[in-house]
Each structure stands twice: as structure tokens, then as C-alpha cells.
Amino acid sequence: MQTKEIVLTISILSAFGFHLWSVFRIYRFVRLGKPSYDPIENTGWRIKSILTYFFGQKSVVREPSGWGHFFIFWGFIILGMATMEMFTRGYNPTFHWGNVLGHGVESVLATCFDFLGFTVIVAIVIAFIRGFIIRPDRLSQLRKGWHGRLDAAFILGMILTLMISMFFTHGYVIKNERALAGFTPISNFFAQFASGDRDGMMPTGYHVAWWIHNFIILLFLSYIPHSKHVHLIGVMPKFFFRRDKERDRKDGVLKKIDFESVDFESDDVSLGTGKITDFTWPQLLDFYACTECGRCQEVCPAYHSGKELNPAVLIHDLKEHLNEVGPDLVAGKDNQNGKELIGDVISEEVIWGCTTCLACVEACPVFIEHVDTLQDMRRFLVMDQAKVSPEVAKTLDNMENIGNPWGLPNQNRTKWCEGLDVPLMKDKKETEYLYWVGCAAALDARNQTVARSMVKILKAANIDFAILGTEESCTGDSARRLGQEYLFQMMAENNIEALGKYQFKKIITTCPHCFNTLGNEYKDFGADYEVIHHSEFIAELIDSGKIKPNRNISETVTYHDACYLGRHNGIYDAPRSVLSSVTNGKVVEMERSREKGLCCGAGGGMMWSDEDPDQRVNLVRFGDVEASGAGLVSTACPFCNIMLDDARKMKGKEDEVEVKDIAELIAAAL
């Protein structure tokens, strides 16, 4: 074996050995997590997920910048054959793919190598310009220090060097051996700069380019597990093991804690996540799947309002912490390097900044579940450490002792319907539709008009319905999102017991939070109700001709998508259909709408938390309303109604913009 072959063999074995050791190290870190909450079943669906999202890059190309990644990715995959050819020539200098696959296939491959290599060079140049000259905010936040910028530049530089060295080797082959098969204009161009005279002996320049190319490949293989591009290792298993939201848990449905199985006497008991090993292993895998694309940051309402929370930085910081403490934990040392997960690594301000709107989860191309991660840490703060703000503590106390977050007497729940002759379930016992009024529509003066409007619509359509009245209690949504899972479960069980006394076919709600909790989260407690949001119900009434709105709104109208109706439950068209019946086509979309709609700021229990006046999410969202030029913004959520109305008043726009629920608009047109 010649010296060249010995050096090449040692280099290959060393690089692959170090790579495998690094991957196994990550695997051991991930296995530090607790068992997965969601079942790992349906292998066929999981393989399809890899084919669609890893190889097909479906979620990456949802936005234009993703196409650059697409071409770099596939360029790397296909050009891998060119790299294999180069490595093989280290042992057999005359090797070409044509010797194995035939010259017809070689011709096609050579053409692909040429054009894909050029495409990758163009994509890399664009990536350099975008990342280091244009520098969009979503990229710059993760590259503030020299290390982040150097890491990105190093990776891009290696890929660029790979492509150029490949073209130089192809150029030398053309100049000294023979013309490449196929149409290879780029390689022919590089051949102009190659020396040689077709005497069968490759000049020094070829060997330099050949060694550079192969050395970069091996360096890339060794460096990837320790760089920001570690997602190349983590993302394929992430796509395979990701939650099947159609079969298991829907987006936004939180994990149920089985309190009966919790050993409260154990010194190691933890309610929620207080240390890195309290996360499940799929959550730890999330950290290594993150591409650091910043899409989550770009859509986060907390970040846009100036809060400390940045979902991209959150995942990055958790990964860095796991890398820091992982070696000791794997070795059996319960050592966090003197750092507390909450406080030193992730601040309480970050944890309390989340509105659980799911914008980050919706935007993420690799299905990272930022909201679950934050909610688990919030649970630890509330249930394990009892760390809550005074206003949140008061809200939780109201829910536990009175049954609603407003703290108003329960007998007030039926004051809104006095004089409307609204039937009660305790009198009827059985009905087709149970109208779940919700705390906001029952107790908040602004939203009581929504409840009255809903009753008018139900009666106009001759719907058989009734309400629980004083038997109704808060669904517990805010308690759960504020981290008090135990209180939520108590409230859920009480409501299920109350509903179990009566016969009904369906539940109608005007609140997306009640809709989501009753329809999706109560299933974990054995209650499987058919729940309809009033936007869908009213749309059905209009489509069937049971109600006929006969008045059009004169103002230009825009619609605000409630997070718990839209991203959480996929309902976007029904409320727009309702609006179209009374607007005569004068509906305009805000720039951020539908799946990309911005939160009003009330979700995640933040409705009950005092915000810094300069960091209010609802003011940011109302800015979108103003930019639309609409004179009326319609909602289908009582919390959104309150938040947008407050923002309107804070900006002094009471006389310029109205805020109305869709039910109010339809009731006024009957």
C-alpha cells in the first residue's frame, strides 16, 4: 500500500470513528430524558414523514429562502456520488462511474454533477449575502457572538470549497485524461485553468484539489456533530419519532400528569420540569433537530412585543446546557455544573412570556414543540416552587374557590340572560344543543352582548338549546396554561360530572378556549363530547337558510384569527364565511393572518397577567388592524375581543375602529 493510500485510509477511519463517537454521545444525552408521553406507533406513517419532510424538504420550502436549503441539501446528496468517485480514485486512479454503471449513466451523472455543483455555489453565495450582509433579524439573534458567526461562515466556506475543488478535479480530468461524459460547461470552464498535456499523468494541481476536497469532506463529517449544523444528525430521527397529531395528541393539547402515580414522598419527585433530565427524550431530541433558521422567532408575539422570550434562543440555550452537563450526567454524576435550569439557563421572564399561541410550532420546519417545553417549566414553577405573580395567584385562587377567574359570584352567571327566556338544563334535562356560555360571555360586561347575540341567533333558527346556568364552571383552560395542572384536573372532573347529569347531542361554545378544552383536552378524562364553535355553527345556519342576514355593514372589515380557533384547531374559513354574508365583500386581510396570524396576547393565561405597558402584545396586533385600513375588526373569541378593545382604547382609536364578535354582527343583521 502506497503512502497516499495509507494516509487516506487513516484519515477516513479517524473521521468516521470520531463522527460515530460524537453521534453516540448525542444519543446518550438524548436518552437521559424521561420516556415519551406519546406512543411511537404507525411505522408506515413515520417512514412517510422522513420521505416527505427530510428528503422532500416539504416544510423547508414553505417560504422562498428555504429553496436555497433545498438545493444545497439535494446537491450534497447527489454530489455524494462524485465524492465517492474521488475517494475511490485514491485507491484506483483510473476509476470512473462509467466503469461500473455504463457510460450512458455516467453521462447523466456528470451533467447532474456540473449543474448541481454550480447551483450549490450560487446558493452558498446567496446564503453568505443573506447571513452576513443583509443579516435578517431572525438569523442575527443566534449569531450575536463571534462563535455563532464563525460557525456559520466555516460551514458555508467548507461547502463552497468542496464545490470549487470538485470542479478543479473535473477540470484536470478533462485536460489530462479525457473529456467528461455528458454536458459539463462548468467543469470545462475550470479546465481552462488546469495544467497538463494528456500524457496520463495528473499534475500536482490535481492532487492538491483532490486532497483538499477529500480533507474537507472528512473535516465536515467530524465537525457537524459539534456545530450549529448538528440538525443534520438530529432531524431525521426527529421526523421519525415526531408526534402524530392526527392519531395521538393534537397541537396545543397539553400532556396530562397522572397524579395518582406520582410518589410525593420521593426526594426526586418533580411536578413539571426543573432540570434537564425532567424533559422527555423526544424533547431533548428537539434540541438537536433545530436548524436555527429563526422562523419561530419571526412569528413569536412575545418577541415582537419586546419581551425576553425568543423561541429560537430558548432551544439553542437548552441544547448548549445539555451539551455542558451531559457528560457528567451520563457518567452518573447528578451535576448541573452549578447552574439551575430555571434561573441560570432559562429565566422566569422567558417562561412567563409565552402565550401558547403555537405560532412557533406552526412555523418550525422540523416540528419542534416549543410550547410544551415552556409549559413543562411553567408547571414546575407553579406546582413545585409556588412561584407566581400576585395577579396570577389571585386568578388561580378565584378559579379554585369561586369557579371563575374573574372572582365574581357564581349566581352572576345568569344575569346576562335575564328577560331573554333562556332555558336551563336543570329544567329541560334533555336538549339537542347545550350552549356552553363560558366565563367571559357570562361575567364580562363586554362579552355578555356576545352571549345575548348568540341566543338571538339560536332562537331565530328555532334551535333546541339550553344552558347550564349556575351549574357551569370555568373549564380550567387558564389554570392549565398557567401551570396549575392539579387545579385544572379538579375543574375538569367537576364539569364532566355536571355535564353527565343531562342528555344532549352537541355543545356550542363562543369561546375557542372552552371549545379546545371541552372538545380536545377533556378526552384524557374519559369525556368525548362533540363540540362546535359558534363560527362554524353560524356558518352552517346561514348556508342551510335557517337564518338570513338582511343587512350589510358599511365599514371595511378585517378579521382577527384567534389562536385557539385557528392554529390550535384549524378553523379559518368558517368565520370568514360568516363575515362575507354581512360585509358585501368589504373584508380585508391583515398582513399577518390565518396560520400566520399574530396572537392578541391573552392566551397561555396571560389574560390575567400584568404586562409592561411597553411590551403589550395586543398593541402590536392592533397595529396590524390599523395598517389594514379597516374601520371594524371582527373576532370569534372573547379574550381577543377584550384585548383588541383595550388596545383600541389605549391608542385612542375608539371613534375610528370598532371591535365586534361575529355573533354580534349577525344578530344585528337579523
N, C-alpha and C positions, 0 to 999 in steps of 0.2 A: 504494500500500500504506500503510495507516494505521500510526501509531506502535506500536500494540498488536501488529499483525501482524509488524512489523519486529523488535520486541523478542522476540516469541515465536519467530520463525524463527532469530534469532541464538542464542537460548538453546538451542533444540533442536539446532542444528548444533554448538554448542560442547560440549554434554553428550555427544552421540553421538560426536563426534570424540575427546573425552578418553577416553570409555569404550573405543572401539576401540583407541586408542593404548595404554591400560592392559592390555587383553586381549592385544594383540600383544606387549607387554612380557613378560607372563607366559608366552606361547607361546615366546618366545626364551629365557627362563630354563629352561623345561622341556626345550627342545631341546639344552641344554648337556649333558644326560645321555648315557650310552652307549646303544647300540642295545638294544632289548628282547630279553630272553633267550627269552621265549615268543613263538610265532608269532601274528601278527594275521590270523587267518583266520575263516571261518564268519560272513560278514557278517549273514546272517539271524538267527543267534543273538544277535549284538551289537545289532541293532536291537530284538529282543525284550527284551533286557536293559534298554535305555533305556525302552521302553514299560512294563515291569514294575516297575522299581526307581526310575526318575526320575519318570515320570508316575503310575504306580500306587502309588509310595511303599511298596512291599511290605515292605522291610526296616525302614523307619522306624517303621511301626505295629506292629512285633513287641512293643512294650511300650506301656502306656497313654499315657505322656507324648508319644509320637510322633503321637497323633491331633491334638494341638494344631498340630504342624508340618504335618500333612496338610491341615487346614482353612485354615491361613494360606497354604500353597502353592497350593491349588486356588482359594482366594479371590482370590489375586493373579492367577492365570491367567484366571479368568472375568471378574473385575472389570477386567481389562485392556481389555475392550471398552467399559466405562464410561469408562475413562481416554481411550481413543481418541476416544470421542464428545466428551469435554470439550476435548481438543486441537483437534478439528475445528471445534468451535463458536468457537474463537478466530479462524477464518477465515470461517466461515459460522454466524452466531449462531442461525439457525433449524434447524440440523441436528439430527436425531434418527435413531436406528437404524430407526425405523418408516418413514422416508422411503426407506430402501434395502431393508430386509428385509420390510417389511409390518408392519402393526400387531399381527397375531397373534404374530409372533416377538418384536416389541418388548415385548409384554405379558409373555411368558415371561421375557425377559431382565431386565426391570425388577423382576419378582418375585425372580429369582435374585440380582440386584444387592443388593436390600434384605436378603434373609436371609443371603446370604454376607457382606455387609459387617458385619452385626451379629455373625455367627459369628466373623469375624476380630477384631472388637473384644473379644469375650469371650475368645478365645484369647490375645490380646495381654495382657489384664488378668491372666489366669492365668499367662502367661509372666513378667510383672513380679513377681507374688507369689512364684512359684516361684524365680525367679532372684535376687531382691533381698530377700525376706523369709524364705522357707523356706531358701533357699540350700543345696541338697544339696551334699555334698562334691564330687561329680563335676563340678559346674559352678563351684564356688568356687575350685578349684585353678587354673583357667585365667583367673580374674578376680581374682587377688590384688591386682594393682596397679590404680591408678585408671584406666589406659588401657583395660584389659580390661573393667572395669565400665562405663566411659563409652561404649565402643564398642557394647556390648550394649544399653545404655539408649538410645543415639542411634538405633540401627536400629529398636528396638521403638517408640520415640517417633515416628519418621518414619511407620511403618506406621499407628500409631494416628491420627496427624494426617491421613494420607491418607483414612482411612475417615470421620473426622468431617467433613472438608472436602467429601468426596463427598456425604455426607448433607445438608450445608448447601446445596450447589448444587442437589441434587434438591429440597430444601425450597423454595428460591427459584423453581425452575421450576414447582412446584405452585402457589405463591402468586401468581405473576405471569404465567404463560403458560397452563397447563392442568394438569389432574390427570395424573400419570404413569399410563401404561398398567399393567395388572396390579395385583396386591395388594401394596401398599407401605406397611405400617403404620409402619415406622421412618422413612422419608422424610416421611410425613405428620406424624409427631411433630415432626421438625425444622422442618417448615413453620410450626409454631406460633410459632417464634422468628424467622421471616423477615419482612421488611417488604415492602411492595408492594401494588398495587391492580389487577393485571391490565390495566395500560394498555399492555402490550407493551414497556415499558422496564424493564430489570433495574436494581435499586438497587445502590448501592455495595457493600453486604454480599455480594451475589452475586459481584461481580468480585474482591473480596478473597478469598473462599473458592475461587474458580476459580483465581486466581493462586497461592494457597498450595498447592493440590492439584497443579497442574502443576509448580510450582517444586520441590516435594518429590519428585515423580517423577524429574525431571531430576537433582536432587541425589543421589537414591538410585542412579540409573544411574552417576553419576560416582564415588560413594563406595564402592560394592560391591567393585570390584577391589582396593581398598586397606584393606579391613576384614576382620573375622573371618568375614563372610558371603561371602568370595571363593569359597566352595564352590559358590555358585550358578553360577559360571563353570566351575569345575573338575570338578564332579560328573558332568555329562552326558558329557564325553569319557572320564571315568574308567569309567563304566558301559559305554561302547562298547569301550574298549581293555582292560578287565579280563581277567585270565587265565581261560580256560575250563578249569576244573579237571577236567571230565569228559573232555576231549579232549587236554589238554596235561599240565600238572603238577598233581597233587593238592595240596591244602592240606598244608603241612608238609614236602613233598618239596623239598629244597634244590637250588639251581642247581649244576650240575656245572661245575667250572673245567676248561677244556681246557688243561692244562699244556703240551702239545706246541705250542700256538700262542702261548704267552707268550714274549715276547722279553726274556729275563732280562738281556741286555746293555744294554737301553734305560734311560736315566736316568729315564724316565717310567713304568716298569713298577710296577704296584701289585697285590699279591695281596690282594683284598678292597677295602674302601672306606676310604680315608684322607683323602679330600677330597670336597667336594660333587659334583664332576664325575665321580667314580667310580661314583656311583649310575646306574642306567639311567633313561631318560627316563620310563618308567611309574612308577618310584619317586618321581621328582621331581613327577610329576603328582599322586601321592598327597597330597603336602603341601598342594596347593591344593584337593583334594577333601574334606579333613577338615572336618566340620561342628562340631567342638569340642563334641560332645554329652556326652563323658565316659563313654560306655558301656564303652570299653576299660579305663579306669581302674577302673571299678566291679567288674570281674571279674578284674583282674590280681593274681595271688598275691604277686608281689614287692611291689606297692604295699600290699597288705593286711598284709604282714608287716613293714612299716616301712622297706623298702629305698628307695633313691633313685629307682629306676625308676618312672616314670609314663608309660605309652604315649601318653596324650593330650598331655602336655607334650613328650615326645620329638618327635612330629610337628610340634607348634607351633614348637618351638625350631629344628628343621631348616628349616621354612618361613621363619622370620624370618632365619636365616642366609643362605638362598638369596636372599631379597629384599635383604639387605645387600651381598652380594658379587656378585650377578647383574649389575648394570650394568657393573662393571669386566670381568667375565668375558666378557660379550657384546661388549665393546669390544676384546677380545683381550689384556687385561691379566691375567696369572696372579696375581691378587691376592686373598688371603683376608682382607684388612683386618687383617692381623697376628694372625689367630685360627687355631688348629688345630681342625679339625673334632672330632677326638677329644682331649679335654682341656679346650679352651676352650668349645666349644659343647655337646658331649655328653661327659659324664665316663665314665671307665673303669668306675666303680661302676655306672652305668646299664647299660652294655653287658653287664657280667657278672651283672646281676640277673635276666636273662631265663631262664625255664625252658623256653622254646619250647613252652608248653602249648597255644597257639593260642586261648586264651580271648579275647584282644583281637581277633583276626581273626574269630572266630565272632560276636562281639558287634557289630562295626563295621557300621553300616548302609550304608556306601559301599565296603566290601571293601578297605580299606587293609591292606597286608601289613606290619605292624609287625615280625613275626618275621624275615622276610627282610632287612629294613633293619638290624636289630640283628645278625643273623648275619654280614652282609657286613662290618660294622665289627669284629666279633669276629675274623673271618678276618684282617683287616688287622693287628690287634693281635698275633695269634699267629704268622702266617706271615711278615709283613713286618717287624714290630717285635720279635718274640720276647718280648712282654710277657705273661707268665703267672705265676700264683702258684706257689709251690713245690709245693703239693699237686697242682695241675693238671699241672705239668711232670713230676712223678713218675708220674702216671697215664698221660700220653702216652708217657713212656719205657717204662713197663710194657707198654703195648699194642704199641709198636714192637718191643721186644726179646723179649718173652715171649708176646705174643698175647692178653693179657687185662688189664683194668685193675686187678685185684687184685694182680698181680705174683706169683702162685703158679705153681709149676712146671706145665708142660703135662701131665705124667704124672698129675697130680692130677685131671684131667678125668673119669676113670672110677672114682674111688674111691667115689663116691656109689652106684654100681650094683653094687658087689661083692656076690656072693651072690644077685643077682636074675636071673642068666642073661639079660642083655640082649644081643641080637645086635648085632654090629658090621658096618658096611658093607664093611669090608675083607675080611670073611669071606663075606658073603652076595652082594655085588656088585650085587644087584638086589632091590628091595622095593617094596611099594605106597606105604608112608608112611615118609619119613625124619623121624625125630624130632630136630629141632634143639634141643638141650638149652639152649644159651646159657651164658654165663659165670656168671651168678648162680646158676642151678639146679645147675650142675656144681661150683662152687667155694665158694659161700657156704653155711655150715652151716645157716642158717635156711631157705634156699630149696632145699636138697637134698631136704628132705622133700616139696617140691612135685614134683620130678622122680621120686622114688620113687612118689608117689601117681599120677602120670601113667602110669608103667609098669604099675602095678596095674590101672588103668582099661583101658589098651590090651590087656593080657592077658585081662582079664575079658570083653572084647568080641571076642576072637580076631582082633585086628588084626595084619596082616602089617607089621612095622616093624623098623627098625634105627637105630642112631646112628653118627655119625662117630667118636666117642670122641676120641682124642688128635689126630685129623686136623682136628677142629673148632677154629676160632679165632674171636675176637671179630668180630662183623660190622663193627665200626668206627663204630657209631652215636655213641658218646660222643666219639670223635675228631672226627667231623664237626661235632657240635653244639658242641664246644669250640673250633672254628675251624680245626682242623688238617686241612684238606681233602686235602692231599697224602698224609698217613698213612692217611686213610680210603680213598682210592683204591687204595693199595697193599694194604690188608687186603681190600678188596672183590675185587680181582683174584686174590689168593691163595685166597680162599674159593670163588670161581667155578671156579678151576682144580681145587680139591679136590672140589667137587661134580660137576664134569664127568667124573670118573673112574667114576661109578656111574650106575645106572639106577633111577629112582624116579618115581612119578606126582605125589606131593604132599609138601609139607613141613609138619610140625606144629610150632608153637612155643608155649611157655608164657610168652614174653616179648613184650609189644607192640612193644618197640623192635626186637627181632630180626624180628618179623612185618612191621613197617613197612619196615625196611631191605631185607630179603630180597625182599619182595613188591613194593615200590614203587621203591626207590632203586637197586637193582641193575639195573633195566631200562635205565638210562642206560649200562650197561656190557655190554649185549647178553644179559643173563641174564633170562629171563622164566619165573619159577617160579610155580606155583600154591601159595600159602602159606595155611594155615588156622591161626587162633588156637585154642588149646585150649578156649576158652569156646564157640566155635561147634561145634567137633568133639564136645565132650562133650554139648552140647545135641542134636546130631544122633543120637548114640548112644542117648540117653535117649528121644528121640522115636521112633526106629526099634525100640526094645525090645531093643537089643543089650546094654544094661546096665539094671538095675532097682534103683535105690537103695531100700533097705528100712528105712531108719531116719530119723527126723525129729529135727532139732536142737531142743532145748528152749528155748534162748535166743532173744530177739528179735534179728534180724539186720538190718544195714544194708549196703549195697553202695557201695563207693568206685569211681567211674569213673576208670580210668586214661586219661590224656590221649592217649597214643599209640594206644589202642584206640578211644576214643570220638571226640573231636574230629578226630583225625588220620585215622581210618578208619571212623567212623560205626557202630561196633558198640556198641550199648547194650542190646538186648533179649536177646541170647544168654546173657550171664552171669546176668541176672535170671531167665531161664527155667530155667537150671541150679539156681539157688538155690531156686526155687519147688518143685523136686522133693524137697527135703530140709528145708524150713522150715515146712511146714504153714501157709503163709500169713503167717508171722510176720516178714515183711520190711517194714521201714520205710525211706522215702526221706529222705535228708538234705535240708535246705533247698536246698543247692546241689548239684544232681545232674544227670545226663545232660549235655546241651550246656552247662549252667551249672555243672557240677561243678568244684570247686576242685582245683588241682594238689597233689600230695603234696610237691613241692619238689625232686624228683630229676631231672627232665627237663633237657635242654639241657646235659648233662654236670655239672649241679650236684650230682649224687650224689657227686662226687669233690672238691667244693669245700667248704672250711670256712666255715661261716656264723656270724655273730654270734649267740650264744645267744638274744638278744632279738629276732632277726629271722628266726627259722626258720619256713619255710612249713609244715613238717609239724606244728608245734604249732598253727598256725591251723587247719589241716584237721582235726586231731584234736579241736579244739574243736567242729567240726561233728558229729563222731561222738558226742561226749558229749551234745550238745544233742538228738540223735535219740533218746536213751534206750536205744540198743541195747547188748546185752551182748557182741555179736560183730560185728566189721566184716570183711567178706569183700572180697578183691581178686582181680584176674586179671593181676597184674603183679608181678614180683619186686622191682623198685625200690619200688613203692608198699608192698609187704609190709614191706620193711626200714624205710622212712621212718615208716610208721604204728606199727610195732613200737617204733622208737626213741622216737617221741613218747609212746607209752603208758608207756614206762619213765621218761622224763624227767618225766612228770606223776604218776608213782607210781600208775598205774592197772593194773598187771599183774594184780591179783586181780579187777578189775572188768570189764575189756574184753579179749576175745581178738581176735587178728588171724590170719585164715586165708585161704589161697588157695582158690578154688572147687574145685580139683582135690583138695585135702586133705579137704574136706567130702564130696565124692562118694566118694572112695576109702574113707573111714571108714564110709560107709553101704552098702558092697557086702558 
